[in-house]
């Protein structure tokens, strides 16, 4: 990854960081544990980020 990134690329990477978070505890409580995991969760070493 280049040290110098363009602004649009940074914005896309920030979106991927936000997307990679866990499901909040209040959502698990509200849905009575039907929603427990985030299906879009990504491990940094295993899968690649396609942001261009």
Buried (B, 14 or more C-beta within 10 A) or exposed (E): EEEEEEEEBEEBBEEEEEEBEEBEEEEBEEEEEEEEEBEEEEEEEEEEBEBE
